[in-house]
Amino acid sequence: MSEIEHILLQSGLSPEETAQRLAEVLRGRIVRHDNGEIAVRRQAAADPIRSIGGEVIENEYGEDDPEPGEESVYDRYPIVFEVWLSGATDEDMLHAEASRLFDEIVAALPWPAVHTRVGGRLFSASTPSLGRTDYPPGTSSTATSRALWGPYAHP
Amino acid sequence: MRGPLGDRFSPGVHDPEGRFTEKERAIADWLLSQNPGLCIHPRHRDPAQEGPSPDAMVRTDPDDHGTLTEFKTLDEASTTSIKQNARSAIRQVLPFGNGDVVLDGRAVGLSEADARVGHARLVGERRQHGRPMPRTFTIILGDSRELTWRADV
């Protein structure tokens, strides 16, 4: 499963509670894995045989005290919603479906949120006070684009 | 599925249905170029799958039960990108009792220096949090050379 997109969240809730709220808002279903993780999935809009969604976990991608130059937009978001598409890899469909999830989340929940691809492209960010922004192509979630994501890094 | 292929074992990348994406296929082909005796298959992508699903099964000989292997292609040449892609890849293989991870930094011109720093920081972080490294962790550099670390040595 090479392709995963992330929706970073500051819900103020545990992963379990966050997943329950996401399932309500996204009209998804809860999936529990053998390792204790909880996931939220729903039917993909573009291909009903597939599902979209993924695990809601404590953020293990950010760092509490990153080295200079290794800061990322992940560092202050406590929850990560790992979004992947079941079936054959399709980057375009994954991005369209993940963008739809992000749109629905920020429209329904007052949580700071960021939509990004693992270790690379940064797509969108939203907080109730700053509003929503969609980043231009080439924007990164890493320190190279800090000037752009900085305002959303400490929601 | 893990298990030996016996007489069906044949070196090569076996993907007649084109399940690998272009980027995944590039990594599979690179692995084969480094070890022409490998037998590499994409894993089935079931639309009903609701858990992690690593990209490939790699076998070294007819008796090899296979190693689940996750492929990641870097979007940028940075230590942060190495760490984050590695974290994601490791999450794919751990539910199956661990496996191998290959990060491809060719398209972004990844330097050996960044690869070594990224790996060192990743190891330190995972040790600090009691999280395992993959069985084998390979980074393909911008010049197509590789750096490989084994967790058991």
Chai-1 contact restraints between the chains, C-beta under 6 A:
chainA,res_idxA,chainB,res_idxB,connection_type,confidence,min_distance_angstrom,max_distance_angstrom,comment,restraint_id
A,M1,B,S53,contact,1.0,0.0,6.0,A-B,restraint_1
A,M1,B,Q92,contact,1.0,0.0,6.0,A-B,restraint_2
A,S2,B,E24,contact,1.0,0.0,6.0,A-B,restraint_3
A,S2,B,D55,contact,1.0,0.0,6.0,A-B,restraint_4
A,S2,B,F71,contact,1.0,0.0,6.0,A-B,restraint_5
A,I4,B,S88,contact,1.0,0.0,6.0,A-B,restraint_6
A,V31,B,E50,contact,1.0,0.0,6.0,A-B,restraint_7
A,H33,B,G51,contact,1.0,0.0,6.0,A-B,restraint_8
A,N35,B,P95,contact,1.0,0.0,6.0,A-B,restraint_9
A,I49,B,P47,contact,1.0,0.0,6.0,A-B,restraint_10
A,R50,B,P47,contact,1.0,0.0,6.0,A-B,restraint_11
A,Y61,B,Q84,contact,1.0,0.0,6.0,A-B,restraint_12
A,Y61,B,R87,contact,1.0,0.0,6.0,A-B,restraint_13
A,E70,B,T79,contact,1.0,0.0,6.0,A-B,restraint_14
A,E70,B,T80,contact,1.0,0.0,6.0,A-B,restraint_15
A,S72,B,T80,contact,1.0,0.0,6.0,A-B,restraint_16
A,S86,B,P47,contact,1.0,0.0,6.0,A-B,restraint_17
A,S86,B,Q49,contact,1.0,0.0,6.0,A-B,restraint_18
A,G87,B,R45,contact,1.0,0.0,6.0,A-B,restraint_19
A,G87,B,P47,contact,1.0,0.0,6.0,A-B,restraint_20
A,A88,B,R45,contact,1.0,0.0,6.0,A-B,restraint_21
A,T89,B,T21,contact,1.0,0.0,6.0,A-B,restraint_22
A,V118,B,Q84,contact,1.0,0.0,6.0,A-B,restraint_23
A,V118,B,N85,contact,1.0,0.0,6.0,A-B,restraint_24
A,V118,B,S88,contact,1.0,0.0,6.0,A-B,restraint_25
A,G119,B,S81,contact,1.0,0.0,6.0,A-B,restraint_26
A,G119,B,Q84,contact,1.0,0.0,6.0,A-B,restraint_27
A,G119,B,N85,contact,1.0,0.0,6.0,A-B,restraint_28
A,G120,B,D75,contact,1.0,0.0,6.0,A-B,restraint_29
A,G120,B,E76,contact,1.0,0.0,6.0,A-B,restraint_30
A,R121,B,D75,contact,1.0,0.0,6.0,A-B,restraint_31
A,S140,B,E76,contact,1.0,0.0,6.0,A-B,restraint_32
A,T142,B,S78,contact,1.0,0.0,6.0,A-B,restraint_33
A,T142,B,T80,contact,1.0,0.0,6.0,A-B,restraint_34
